[in-house]
Amino acid sequence: MQTANDSGVLLLRDLPPGRELRFSAAGFMPVTLRVSDTLGASLLVALQPQEEENEEVIVTSFRTESRIENLPTRVEVIGSEEVDEETGIKPANVNSLLGDIAGVQAQQASAVSGNSELRVQGLPGKYTQLLRDGMPLFGAFAGNFSLLQLPPLDLKQIEIVKGATSTLYGGGAIAGMINLVTRRPQINVFEKTVLLNASTLGEQNANLYLAHRNQRLGFSFFLGGNRQQEADVDGDGYSDVARSRGFFAHPVLYFYPGARNSISVGYTVSAEERSGGDMQVLRDKGDPEHAFFIRNKLWRHTADVQWEFRRNTDSRLTVKAIGSWFDRAISANTFAADLKATQFSFYTELSAYRRYRWHDVVAGMNIQGQDFRSPTLRLPGESYATAGFFFQDDWRPHPKLTLESGIRVDICGGRSAFVLPRLALLYRIARDWTMRLGGGFGYRVPSVFESDVDERLYPLLRAGSLEAEESKGGNWDINFHRRLGSVDLTVNQSLFVTSVKHVAELRATNDGYRLETMEGRDGLVSRGTETYIQLRIDELEAYLGYTFTDVERRYVPQQPRQPLIARDKFAAVISYAFTSRFRAILEASHIGRQYLEEGRRTPSYGLSAAMLRYDWPRISVVANCENLFDYRQSRRESLIAGGTRQSPVFRELWAPIDGRVANLSVRFRW
């Protein structure tokens, strides 16, 4: 490496043709040039200023379109760069991407169907609200496979708010909220992307994304197809990876009738068939001894519309609505006939935003609900609607202080009203130091359909008259961020606590499994800390994080620890761009010991991954390997806990079961 003088002049001698020269300077984008015979004796290299990272990260979940650094509530954003990177690693869904976030644990919940559960701050996945473009979409009977049907290529960014946040979008956000923000077309830019992927585990993906816009009209179109072959990784005769075939399509039309108005109309359709069980059955070689299987056939249709009127830059009126129809049929060797059910969910919202000198004010109302019907399950049809009214004020009484207050009143059909206040503050201690403190309330309407329920138990499920689960929680964090030339350092320390009462769980009864409210004033308490350090020096990026989570079920005195939650988790990531085209990433994590429902503790274990990426002007190639050292739960114990060959009983899953997986993806842009 050689350094230019104070005038920016650098003398190089006897450079052979074909040699690559890389020019870099603090605060500027690097440039790579190749030496050729046509280069003269002198060469002028112009470097473009490097944009400040995170400067333009706009958070949409709070309806104020504020920059992330100006929000009193702590929000974690997976930006377009990270989403783009994950697209080449796991193009089928966002499950792996969300699992990389500190305080979030993505765990496979079923060895047969492969559905996953997302646990935020140690709480079960049912307590996390999932939205798309600020509209609740998945839940109850339709929520079990939602994470497995959301491709990242269709997304711009992902916004995560941890803690009780039902004040924003209503029931469900007890542990937190995840908002998936879809991509929008850019004016006079025609985006065309094709992505192809294949893995060593028998997975193939093909995705297409198109987008274009002019002054008056625009569109975006995503189409994806996935194929996963069944796999018996541990050789016990049962599938560890379910066979699946599916597709996902999402066209959106955008209208811009004037400078102040914008309208979007979208439609989403997805279909999937997932089968797991005895490998001989899946390969059409079943017999009376080898008969076990579970098959899910899923159809989802979603339509959404949004109108936005901007009177000026400080005033905005928004109307949006979404409706989703979900159909699911379950087959199993233990069923006399298929179990079928449909669920219709809807959400409508009217909100107004106004920015004043010292205040950002949002007020509005929404109506949401769902209708569940099943001709085969012994569950009664369930239909309810909830009307909500919300108000939010971000007040800036001092340049160093921002106070955020909000309140929501939800009136649930057939249930009492819920008053959900929320408070948060942002204090800029010094130039590089900021502190956030906040808290709020949450609630959730219980559902018998949870992601960890074996489908074979569905005929035995019984509904009950239950109280809504209610929560309150708080978060505190302090953040240090300093940029000095090419060095960018961030250090963050946070604390959290959430308490849930009226916890609803399935319990065995004489006639099946019934959803019951657990006794106890503070039924479930989650508390912990998150610490991370992030460092960037030129082309080097490094991350080191630690999460401590302690979750206590006070209604189970004999085994109060929440099952399948690691108390300790370390994560480390290092990334280096060798050239403007070639990049490598190494990841490592340590997952601490977990309690099982029976009270036994699992061993701790480590995971690692590596990725190589090379970019040409129109083509990107990604080679990735997860679980480099092939750690599997089946190496420590059998996944079969009992039962018969025709109806096995599986152990709780606390570690990966699919082993080492490598994939190669190629993306074309033109």
C-alpha positions as CSV (number, residue, x, y, z in Angstrom):
1,M,0.0,0.0,0.0
2,Q,1.3,3.5,-0.9
3,T,0.1,6.9,0.3
4,A,-0.3,10.1,-1.8
5,N,1.3,13.3,-0.7
6,D,-0.6,16.3,0.6
7,S,-1.5,17.4,-2.9
8,G,-3.0,13.9,-3.7
9,V,-0.1,13.0,-6.0
10,L,1.1,9.4,-6.1
11,L,4.1,8.1,-8.2
12,L,4.0,4.4,-9.3
13,R,6.7,2.8,-11.4
14,D,6.9,-0.2,-13.7
15,L,3.3,-1.4,-13.4
16,P,2.6,-4.5,-15.5
17,P,-0.6,-4.6,-17.6
18,G,-3.5,-6.3,-15.9
19,R,-2.6,-5.1,-12.4
20,E,-5.5,-3.7,-10.4
21,L,-5.1,-0.5,-8.5
22,R,-7.4,0.4,-5.7
23,F,-7.7,4.1,-4.7
24,S,-9.3,5.0,-1.3
25,A,-9.5,7.9,1.0
26,A,-11.3,8.5,4.3
27,G,-14.9,9.7,3.7
28,F,-14.9,8.7,0.0
29,M,-16.0,5.7,-2.0
30,P,-13.1,3.5,-3.2
31,V,-12.3,3.1,-6.9
32,T,-10.6,0.1,-8.6
33,L,-8.8,0.5,-12.0
34,R,-7.0,-2.0,-14.1
35,V,-3.6,-1.1,-15.7
36,S,-3.6,-1.3,-19.5
37,D,-1.4,-0.1,-22.3
38,T,-3.8,2.7,-23.1
39,L,-3.2,4.4,-19.7
40,G,-1.1,7.5,-20.1
41,A,1.8,8.7,-18.0
42,S,-0.5,10.5,-15.7
43,L,-4.0,9.6,-14.5
44,L,-6.6,11.7,-12.7
45,V,-8.8,9.6,-10.3
46,A,-11.9,11.3,-8.9
47,L,-13.4,9.8,-5.7
48,Q,-17.1,10.3,-4.9
49,P,-18.0,11.4,-1.3
50,Q,-19.2,8.5,0.8
51,E,-22.7,8.9,2.1
52,E,-23.2,8.8,5.8
53,E,-24.7,5.5,6.8
54,N,-28.1,5.4,8.5
55,E,-28.6,9.1,7.6
56,E,-31.5,8.3,5.4
57,V,-33.1,5.4,7.3
58,I,-36.7,6.4,7.6
59,V,-39.0,4.4,9.9
60,T,-42.6,4.0,8.7
61,S,-44.0,2.0,11.7
62,F,-44.8,5.1,13.8
63,R,-46.7,6.9,10.9
64,T,-44.4,10.0,11.3
65,E,-41.7,9.0,8.7
66,S,-39.0,10.0,11.1
67,R,-35.4,9.2,10.9
68,I,-34.3,6.3,13.1
69,E,-32.0,8.4,15.2
70,N,-34.8,10.9,16.1
71,L,-37.3,8.3,17.4
72,P,-37.6,8.1,21.2
73,T,-38.6,4.4,20.9
74,R,-35.7,2.1,20.1
75,V,-36.2,0.7,16.6
76,E,-33.9,-1.8,14.9
77,V,-33.9,-1.7,11.1
78,I,-32.6,-4.3,8.7
79,G,-31.8,-2.0,5.8
80,S,-31.9,-2.6,2.1
81,E,-28.2,-3.7,2.0
82,E,-28.8,-6.5,4.6
83,V,-32.0,-7.6,3.0
84,D,-30.3,-7.7,-0.4
85,E,-27.5,-9.8,1.1
86,E,-30.0,-12.2,2.7
87,T,-31.7,-12.6,-0.7
88,G,-28.7,-14.4,-2.0
89,I,-28.4,-16.6,1.1
90,K,-32.0,-17.6,1.9
91,P,-34.2,-16.4,-1.0
92,A,-37.3,-18.5,0.1
93,N,-38.2,-16.6,3.3
94,V,-37.0,-14.1,6.0
95,N,-36.8,-16.6,8.8
96,S,-33.0,-16.8,8.9
97,L,-32.6,-13.0,8.5
98,L,-34.8,-12.3,11.5
99,G,-33.0,-14.9,13.6
100,D,-29.8,-13.0,13.3
101,I,-31.1,-10.0,15.3
102,A,-30.0,-9.7,18.9
103,G,-32.8,-10.7,21.3
104,V,-34.7,-12.6,18.6
105,Q,-34.5,-16.4,18.4
106,A,-35.8,-18.2,15.3
107,Q,-36.4,-21.9,16.1
108,Q,-37.9,-24.7,14.1
109,A,-41.1,-25.8,16.0
110,S,-42.0,-29.0,14.1
111,A,-39.7,-31.8,12.8
112,V,-42.4,-32.9,10.4
113,S,-43.9,-29.8,8.8
114,G,-40.9,-27.6,9.4
115,N,-42.8,-24.5,10.6
116,S,-40.8,-22.0,12.7
117,E,-41.5,-19.8,15.7
118,L,-40.0,-16.4,16.2
119,R,-39.3,-15.6,19.9
120,V,-38.6,-12.0,20.8
121,Q,-37.0,-11.2,24.2
122,G,-37.6,-14.8,25.3
123,L,-41.4,-14.8,24.8
124,P,-43.2,-17.4,22.7
125,G,-43.8,-16.5,19.1
126,K,-47.6,-16.0,19.5
127,Y,-46.7,-12.7,21.3
128,T,-45.0,-11.0,18.3
129,Q,-47.2,-9.0,15.9
130,L,-46.3,-9.3,12.2
131,L,-47.2,-6.6,9.8
132,R,-46.6,-5.8,6.1
133,D,-46.5,-2.1,5.2
134,G,-48.0,-1.2,8.6
135,M,-51.0,-3.6,8.3
136,P,-51.4,-6.7,10.5
137,L,-51.7,-9.7,8.2
138,F,-50.9,-13.0,9.9
139,G,-52.3,-14.6,13.0
140,A,-54.1,-17.5,14.6
141,F,-54.9,-20.3,12.1
142,A,-53.1,-18.4,9.3
143,G,-50.0,-17.5,11.2
144,N,-48.2,-20.8,11.7
145,F,-46.4,-20.8,8.3
146,S,-46.2,-17.1,7.7
147,L,-42.5,-16.8,8.2
148,L,-41.9,-19.5,5.6
149,Q,-43.9,-17.7,2.9
150,L,-42.2,-14.2,2.9
151,P,-39.4,-13.9,0.3
152,P,-36.8,-11.1,1.1
153,L,-36.5,-10.0,-2.6
154,D,-39.9,-8.3,-2.3
155,L,-38.8,-6.2,0.7
156,K,-37.0,-2.9,1.1
157,Q,-36.4,-3.1,4.9
158,I,-37.6,-4.7,8.1
159,E,-38.4,-2.7,11.2
160,I,-38.3,-4.3,14.7
161,V,-39.8,-2.8,17.8
162,K,-39.2,-4.9,20.9
163,G,-41.5,-4.8,24.0
164,A,-45.2,-4.2,24.5
165,T,-46.3,-2.0,21.6
166,S,-50.0,-2.7,21.1
167,T,-50.5,1.1,21.2
168,L,-49.4,1.3,17.6
169,Y,-51.5,-1.4,15.8
170,G,-53.6,-3.1,18.4
171,G,-53.6,-6.6,19.8
172,G,-50.8,-9.1,19.4
173,A,-47.7,-6.9,20.1
174,I,-46.9,-8.2,23.6
175,A,-43.3,-9.2,22.9
176,G,-42.8,-6.8,20.0
177,M,-43.7,-5.9,16.5
178,I,-42.1,-6.7,13.1
179,N,-43.0,-4.5,10.1
180,L,-42.0,-5.8,6.7
181,V,-41.7,-2.8,4.3
182,T,-42.1,-3.8,0.6
183,R,-40.1,-2.2,-2.2
184,R,-41.6,0.6,-4.3
185,P,-40.7,1.6,-7.9
186,Q,-38.3,4.5,-8.4
187,I,-39.2,7.2,-10.9
188,N,-37.8,6.7,-14.4
189,V,-35.9,3.6,-13.3
190,F,-36.9,0.1,-14.7
191,E,-35.7,-2.5,-12.2
192,K,-35.4,-6.1,-13.5
193,T,-34.0,-8.8,-11.3
194,V,-33.9,-12.6,-11.6
195,L,-32.5,-14.8,-8.9
196,L,-31.7,-18.5,-9.1
197,N,-30.7,-20.6,-6.1
198,A,-29.8,-24.2,-5.2
199,S,-28.7,-25.8,-2.0
200,T,-27.0,-29.1,-1.0
201,L,-30.2,-30.0,0.9
202,G,-32.3,-30.3,-2.3
203,E,-33.8,-26.8,-2.3
204,Q,-34.3,-24.8,-5.5
205,N,-35.6,-21.2,-5.8
206,A,-36.4,-19.0,-8.7
207,N,-37.5,-15.4,-8.1
208,L,-38.4,-12.5,-10.5
209,Y,-38.8,-8.8,-9.5
210,L,-39.9,-6.0,-11.9
211,A,-40.6,-2.4,-11.1
212,H,-41.0,0.9,-13.0
213,R,-42.6,4.3,-12.6
214,N,-43.2,7.5,-14.4
215,Q,-44.9,10.7,-13.3
216,R,-48.4,9.2,-13.3
217,L,-48.2,5.5,-13.1
218,G,-46.0,2.8,-11.7
219,F,-46.0,-0.9,-10.9
220,S,-44.0,-3.6,-9.1
221,F,-44.3,-7.4,-9.7
222,F,-42.7,-10.2,-7.7
223,L,-43.0,-13.9,-8.7
224,G,-41.3,-16.7,-6.8
225,G,-41.2,-20.4,-6.9
226,N,-39.7,-22.8,-4.3
227,R,-39.0,-26.5,-4.4
228,Q,-37.6,-28.4,-1.4
229,Q,-36.9,-32.1,-1.5
230,E,-37.5,-34.2,1.6
231,A,-34.4,-35.2,3.5
232,D,-33.6,-37.6,6.3
233,V,-30.4,-36.1,7.7
234,D,-30.0,-38.4,10.8
235,G,-31.0,-41.6,9.1
236,D,-33.9,-42.6,11.4
237,G,-36.3,-43.1,8.6
238,Y,-38.3,-39.8,9.2
239,S,-37.9,-36.6,7.3
240,D,-35.9,-33.9,9.1
241,V,-36.7,-31.5,6.2
242,A,-40.2,-31.5,4.8
243,R,-40.9,-31.8,1.1
244,S,-42.5,-28.5,-0.1
245,R,-43.6,-27.0,-3.4
246,G,-44.9,-23.5,-3.5
247,F,-45.2,-20.2,-5.3
248,F,-45.7,-16.6,-4.3
249,A,-46.9,-13.7,-6.5
250,H,-47.3,-10.0,-5.5
251,P,-48.3,-7.4,-8.2
252,V,-48.9,-3.8,-7.2
253,L,-50.2,-0.9,-9.2
254,Y,-49.3,2.7,-8.2
255,F,-51.2,5.8,-9.3
256,Y,-50.0,9.4,-8.9
257,P,-53.0,11.6,-10.0
258,G,-51.3,14.7,-8.7
259,A,-48.3,15.9,-6.8
260,R,-50.2,15.5,-3.5
261,N,-51.9,12.2,-4.1
262,S,-50.6,8.6,-4.3
263,I,-52.7,5.4,-4.6
264,S,-51.5,1.8,-4.5
265,V,-53.5,-1.3,-5.2
266,G,-51.9,-4.7,-4.5
267,Y,-52.8,-8.4,-4.7
268,T,-50.9,-11.3,-3.2
269,V,-51.4,-15.0,-3.9
270,S,-49.4,-17.9,-2.4
271,A,-49.9,-21.6,-2.5
272,E,-47.8,-24.3,-0.9
273,E,-47.9,-28.0,-0.2
274,R,-45.7,-29.3,2.7
275,S,-45.3,-33.0,3.5
276,G,-43.3,-34.8,6.2
277,G,-43.2,-38.1,7.9
278,D,-41.9,-41.6,7.1
279,M,-39.5,-41.4,4.1
280,Q,-41.0,-44.5,2.5
281,V,-44.5,-42.8,2.4
282,L,-43.0,-39.6,1.0
283,R,-41.4,-41.7,-1.8
284,D,-44.6,-43.5,-2.5
285,K,-43.3,-46.8,-1.0
286,G,-45.5,-46.9,2.1
287,D,-46.9,-50.0,3.7
288,P,-48.8,-50.8,6.9
289,E,-45.6,-50.6,8.9
290,H,-44.5,-47.3,7.3
291,A,-47.6,-45.2,7.1
292,F,-46.9,-42.0,9.1
293,F,-47.2,-38.7,7.3
294,I,-48.6,-35.2,7.7
295,R,-49.4,-33.0,4.7
296,N,-50.4,-29.3,4.7
297,K,-52.0,-27.6,1.6
298,L,-52.1,-23.9,2.0
299,W,-53.7,-21.1,-0.1
300,R,-53.6,-17.4,0.7
301,H,-55.2,-14.5,-1.2
302,T,-54.6,-11.0,0.0
303,A,-55.8,-7.7,-1.5
304,D,-54.7,-4.3,-0.2
305,V,-55.2,-0.6,-1.1
306,Q,-53.7,2.6,0.2
307,W,-54.4,6.3,-0.5
308,E,-52.2,9.0,0.7
309,F,-52.9,12.7,0.5
310,R,-50.1,15.2,1.3
311,R,-51.4,18.7,1.8
312,N,-47.8,19.8,2.2
313,T,-44.6,18.4,3.7
314,D,-46.0,18.8,7.2
315,S,-49.5,17.4,6.7
316,R,-50.6,14.0,5.5
317,L,-53.9,12.0,5.4
318,T,-53.7,8.2,4.9
319,V,-56.4,5.6,4.3
320,K,-55.5,1.9,3.9
321,A,-57.2,-1.4,4.0
322,I,-56.2,-5.1,3.6
323,G,-58.2,-8.3,3.5
324,S,-56.7,-11.8,3.5
325,W,-58.4,-15.2,2.8
326,F,-56.5,-18.2,4.0
327,D,-57.4,-21.8,3.3
328,R,-55.7,-24.8,4.8
329,A,-56.2,-28.6,4.5
330,I,-54.4,-31.1,6.7
331,S,-54.0,-34.7,5.9
332,A,-52.5,-37.4,8.1
333,N,-52.5,-41.2,8.3
334,T,-54.3,-40.9,11.7
335,F,-57.2,-38.9,10.2
336,A,-60.3,-40.5,8.7
337,A,-60.7,-37.4,6.5
338,D,-58.8,-34.2,5.7
339,L,-59.2,-31.4,8.2
340,K,-60.2,-28.2,6.5
341,A,-60.6,-24.6,7.7
342,T,-60.7,-21.1,6.3
343,Q,-59.9,-17.8,7.9
344,F,-60.7,-14.3,6.6
345,S,-58.8,-11.4,8.2
346,F,-59.2,-7.7,7.6
347,Y,-57.7,-4.4,8.7
348,T,-58.8,-0.8,7.8
349,E,-57.2,2.4,9.0
350,L,-57.7,6.2,8.7
351,S,-55.0,8.3,10.1
352,A,-53.9,12.0,10.0
353,Y,-50.4,13.3,10.5
354,R,-49.5,17.0,11.3
355,R,-46.1,18.4,12.0
356,Y,-45.8,21.5,14.2
357,R,-42.8,23.5,15.3
358,W,-42.3,21.4,18.5
359,H,-44.8,18.5,17.9
360,D,-45.4,15.6,15.5
361,V,-49.1,14.6,16.0
362,V,-50.8,11.4,14.7
363,A,-54.5,10.6,15.3
364,G,-56.7,8.0,13.7
365,M,-58.9,5.0,14.0
366,N,-59.0,1.4,12.6
367,I,-61.3,-1.6,12.4
368,Q,-59.9,-5.1,12.2
369,G,-61.2,-8.6,12.7
370,Q,-61.3,-12.1,11.5
371,D,-63.7,-14.9,10.7
372,F,-62.8,-18.6,11.2
373,R,-64.8,-21.5,9.9
374,S,-64.2,-25.2,9.8
375,P,-66.5,-27.9,8.5
376,T,-64.4,-30.7,10.0
377,L,-62.9,-29.5,13.3
378,R,-65.0,-29.6,16.4
379,L,-64.2,-26.0,17.1
380,P,-67.0,-23.4,17.0
381,G,-66.8,-20.8,14.2
382,E,-65.1,-17.7,15.5
383,S,-65.9,-14.2,14.3
384,Y,-65.0,-10.9,15.9
385,A,-64.2,-7.3,15.1
386,T,-62.2,-4.7,17.0
387,A,-62.5,-0.9,16.7
388,G,-59.5,1.1,17.7
389,F,-58.8,4.8,18.3
390,F,-55.2,6.0,18.7
391,F,-53.3,9.3,19.3
392,Q,-49.6,9.9,19.3
393,D,-47.5,13.1,20.0
394,D,-43.8,13.5,19.6
395,W,-42.9,16.6,21.6
396,R,-39.5,18.3,21.3
397,P,-39.3,20.7,24.3
398,H,-35.5,21.0,24.0
399,P,-33.0,20.2,21.2
400,K,-31.6,17.4,23.4
401,L,-34.9,16.0,24.5
402,T,-37.8,14.3,22.7
403,L,-40.9,12.9,24.5
404,E,-43.2,10.5,22.8
405,S,-46.6,9.8,24.2
406,G,-49.4,7.7,22.8
407,I,-52.6,6.1,23.7
408,R,-55.0,3.6,22.1
409,V,-58.4,2.4,23.0
410,D,-59.5,-0.9,21.5
411,I,-63.1,-2.0,21.8
412,C,-63.3,-5.7,21.1
413,G,-66.5,-7.4,20.1
414,G,-67.7,-9.6,22.9
415,R,-64.9,-8.5,25.2
416,S,-64.1,-5.5,27.3
417,A,-62.3,-2.4,26.1
418,F,-58.5,-2.1,26.4
419,V,-56.8,1.2,27.2
420,L,-53.2,1.1,26.0
421,P,-50.9,4.0,26.9
422,R,-47.2,4.3,25.9
423,L,-44.5,6.7,26.9
424,A,-40.9,7.0,25.6
425,L,-38.1,9.6,25.7
426,L,-34.9,10.3,23.8
427,Y,-32.2,12.3,25.5
428,R,-29.0,13.4,23.7
429,I,-26.5,13.3,26.6
430,A,-23.7,14.6,24.4
431,R,-22.7,14.6,20.8
432,D,-22.0,10.9,20.6
433,W,-24.2,9.7,23.5
434,T,-28.0,9.1,23.4
435,M,-30.3,7.5,25.9
436,R,-33.8,6.0,25.4
437,L,-36.4,5.0,28.0
438,G,-39.8,3.8,27.3
439,G,-42.7,1.5,28.2
440,G,-46.2,0.5,27.2
441,F,-49.0,-1.9,27.4
442,G,-50.1,-4.8,25.2
443,Y,-52.8,-7.4,24.9
444,R,-53.6,-10.5,22.7
445,V,-56.8,-12.4,22.0
446,P,-55.9,-16.1,22.6
447,S,-56.0,-18.7,19.9
448,V,-55.9,-22.5,20.1
449,F,-53.7,-22.6,17.0
450,E,-50.1,-22.2,18.0
451,S,-47.0,-22.9,15.9
452,D,-45.7,-25.6,18.3
453,V,-48.9,-27.7,18.2
454,D,-48.7,-31.0,16.4
455,E,-51.3,-31.1,13.6
456,R,-52.3,-34.6,14.8
457,L,-53.8,-32.9,17.9
458,Y,-56.1,-30.5,16.0
459,P,-59.1,-32.8,16.2
460,L,-58.7,-32.8,19.9
461,L,-58.5,-29.1,20.4
462,R,-61.3,-27.5,22.4
463,A,-62.0,-23.7,22.6
464,G,-62.8,-22.1,25.9
465,S,-64.1,-18.8,27.2
466,L,-60.9,-16.9,28.0
467,E,-59.7,-13.6,29.2
468,A,-57.4,-11.7,26.9
469,E,-53.7,-11.9,27.7
470,E,-52.4,-8.6,28.9
471,S,-48.9,-7.2,29.3
472,K,-46.9,-4.3,30.4
473,G,-43.2,-3.7,29.8
474,G,-40.3,-1.3,29.6
475,N,-37.0,-0.8,27.7
476,W,-33.9,1.3,28.4
477,D,-30.8,1.7,26.4
478,I,-27.8,3.9,26.1
479,N,-25.9,4.3,22.8
480,F,-22.5,5.6,21.9
481,H,-21.8,6.4,18.2
482,R,-18.7,8.1,16.9
483,R,-17.4,8.7,13.3
484,L,-13.8,9.7,12.9
485,G,-12.6,9.6,9.4
486,S,-12.9,6.0,8.1
487,V,-13.7,4.7,11.6
488,D,-17.3,4.2,12.6
489,L,-17.9,2.8,16.1
490,T,-21.2,2.0,17.8
491,V,-21.6,0.6,21.4
492,N,-25.1,-0.1,22.7
493,Q,-26.4,-1.4,26.1
494,S,-30.1,-2.1,26.7
495,L,-32.3,-3.6,29.5
496,F,-35.8,-4.9,29.1
497,V,-38.6,-6.4,31.2
498,T,-42.1,-7.6,30.2
499,S,-44.8,-9.1,32.4
500,V,-47.8,-11.0,31.0
501,K,-50.9,-11.9,32.9
502,H,-53.9,-14.2,32.0
503,V,-51.5,-16.4,30.1
504,A,-53.4,-18.9,27.9
505,E,-52.0,-22.4,27.3
506,L,-53.3,-25.7,26.0
507,R,-53.9,-28.3,28.8
508,A,-54.9,-31.9,28.4
509,T,-58.5,-32.7,29.6
510,N,-60.7,-35.7,29.5
511,D,-62.1,-34.8,26.1
512,G,-59.0,-33.4,24.4
513,Y,-56.8,-30.3,24.7
514,R,-58.5,-27.1,26.0
515,L,-57.1,-23.6,26.0
516,E,-57.1,-22.5,29.7
517,T,-56.0,-19.3,31.5
518,M,-53.2,-19.9,33.9
519,E,-53.5,-18.7,37.5
520,G,-51.3,-16.1,38.9
521,R,-51.0,-12.3,39.0
522,D,-47.8,-12.2,37.0
523,G,-48.0,-15.3,34.9
524,L,-45.0,-14.8,32.7
525,V,-42.1,-12.5,33.2
526,S,-39.3,-11.9,30.8
527,R,-36.2,-9.7,31.6
528,G,-32.7,-9.4,30.3
529,T,-30.0,-7.3,28.7
530,E,-28.6,-6.8,25.2
531,T,-25.1,-5.6,24.5
532,Y,-23.4,-5.1,21.2
533,I,-20.3,-3.4,19.6
534,Q,-20.2,-2.6,15.9
535,L,-17.0,-1.3,14.2
536,R,-16.4,-0.2,10.7
537,I,-12.9,0.7,9.4
538,D,-12.8,1.3,5.6
539,E,-13.8,-2.0,4.1
540,L,-13.8,-4.0,7.4
541,E,-16.9,-4.4,9.4
542,A,-17.1,-6.3,12.8
543,Y,-20.0,-7.0,15.2
544,L,-19.9,-8.6,18.6
545,G,-23.1,-9.0,20.6
546,Y,-24.3,-10.7,23.8
547,T,-27.9,-11.3,25.0
548,F,-29.0,-12.5,28.4
549,T,-32.6,-13.6,28.7
550,D,-34.4,-14.8,31.9
551,V,-38.0,-15.9,31.4
552,E,-40.0,-17.2,34.4
553,R,-43.4,-19.0,34.3
554,R,-44.7,-18.2,37.8
555,Y,-47.8,-20.4,37.2
556,V,-45.6,-23.5,37.0
557,P,-43.7,-23.7,40.3
558,Q,-42.2,-27.2,39.6
559,Q,-40.5,-25.9,36.4
560,P,-40.8,-22.1,36.2
561,R,-38.2,-21.6,33.4
562,Q,-39.7,-20.9,30.0
563,P,-38.8,-23.9,27.7
564,L,-36.6,-23.5,24.6
565,I,-35.1,-20.1,25.5
566,A,-31.4,-19.8,25.7
567,R,-30.3,-17.6,28.7
568,D,-27.0,-16.7,27.1
569,K,-26.3,-16.0,23.4
570,F,-23.1,-14.6,21.9
571,A,-22.8,-13.6,18.3
572,A,-19.9,-12.3,16.2
573,V,-19.7,-11.2,12.6
574,I,-16.8,-10.0,10.5
575,S,-17.0,-8.8,7.0
576,Y,-14.3,-7.6,4.6
577,A,-14.5,-6.2,1.1
578,F,-11.3,-7.2,-0.7
579,T,-12.3,-5.2,-3.7
580,S,-15.3,-3.2,-4.8
581,R,-16.6,-6.5,-6.3
582,F,-15.5,-9.2,-3.9
583,R,-16.7,-9.6,-0.3
584,A,-16.4,-12.3,2.4
585,I,-18.3,-12.7,5.7
586,L,-17.7,-15.0,8.7
587,E,-20.3,-15.5,11.4
588,A,-20.1,-17.4,14.7
589,S,-22.6,-17.7,17.6
590,H,-22.8,-19.5,20.9
591,I,-26.3,-20.6,22.1
592,G,-26.5,-21.3,25.8
593,R,-28.3,-24.0,27.7
594,Q,-32.1,-24.2,27.4
595,Y,-34.7,-25.8,29.6
596,L,-37.2,-28.3,28.2
597,E,-40.8,-28.7,29.3
598,E,-39.8,-31.8,31.3
599,G,-37.3,-29.8,33.3
600,R,-34.1,-31.2,31.6
601,R,-31.4,-28.8,30.4
602,T,-29.9,-29.0,27.0
603,P,-26.2,-28.6,26.3
604,S,-24.9,-25.3,24.9
605,Y,-23.6,-25.3,21.3
606,G,-22.0,-23.2,18.7
607,L,-22.8,-22.4,15.1
608,S,-20.8,-20.8,12.3
609,A,-21.4,-19.7,8.7
610,A,-19.4,-18.3,5.9
611,M,-20.3,-16.4,2.7
612,L,-18.4,-15.2,-0.4
613,R,-19.9,-12.7,-2.8
614,Y,-18.7,-11.5,-6.2
615,D,-20.4,-8.7,-8.2
616,W,-20.1,-8.0,-11.9
617,P,-22.0,-5.0,-13.3
618,R,-25.1,-7.1,-14.0
619,I,-24.5,-10.4,-12.2
620,S,-23.9,-11.3,-8.5
621,V,-22.9,-14.7,-7.3
622,V,-23.2,-15.8,-3.7
623,A,-21.7,-18.9,-2.2
624,N,-22.8,-19.6,1.4
625,C,-22.5,-22.3,4.0
626,E,-24.6,-22.5,7.2
627,N,-23.6,-24.6,10.2
628,L,-20.1,-25.2,9.0
629,F,-19.3,-27.8,11.7
630,D,-22.6,-29.7,11.2
631,Y,-24.0,-29.4,14.7
632,R,-27.3,-31.3,15.0
633,Q,-29.6,-32.1,17.8
634,S,-29.7,-35.7,16.5
635,R,-26.0,-36.0,17.3
636,R,-26.8,-35.6,21.0
637,E,-30.1,-37.5,21.2
638,S,-32.7,-39.3,19.1
639,L,-35.4,-37.0,17.8
640,I,-37.9,-39.8,18.5
641,A,-39.2,-39.8,22.1
642,G,-41.6,-42.7,21.9
643,G,-44.9,-43.7,20.2
644,T,-45.1,-46.2,17.4
645,R,-43.7,-46.4,13.9
646,Q,-47.1,-45.3,12.5
647,S,-47.5,-42.5,15.1
648,P,-44.2,-41.4,16.6
649,V,-43.8,-38.8,19.3
650,F,-41.0,-36.3,18.7
651,R,-38.8,-34.5,21.1
652,E,-38.8,-30.7,21.6
653,L,-36.4,-29.1,19.1
654,W,-33.7,-27.0,20.7
655,A,-31.0,-27.1,18.0
656,P,-30.8,-27.4,14.2
657,I,-31.8,-30.7,12.8
658,D,-30.9,-30.1,9.1
659,G,-27.1,-30.0,9.6
660,R,-24.6,-28.3,7.3
661,V,-26.2,-26.6,4.3
662,A,-24.4,-24.9,1.4
663,N,-26.1,-23.0,-1.3
664,L,-25.1,-21.1,-4.5
665,S,-27.2,-18.2,-5.9
666,V,-26.9,-16.2,-9.0
667,R,-28.7,-12.8,-9.4
668,F,-29.1,-11.1,-12.8
669,R,-29.9,-7.3,-13.0
670,W,-30.4,-5.4,-16.2
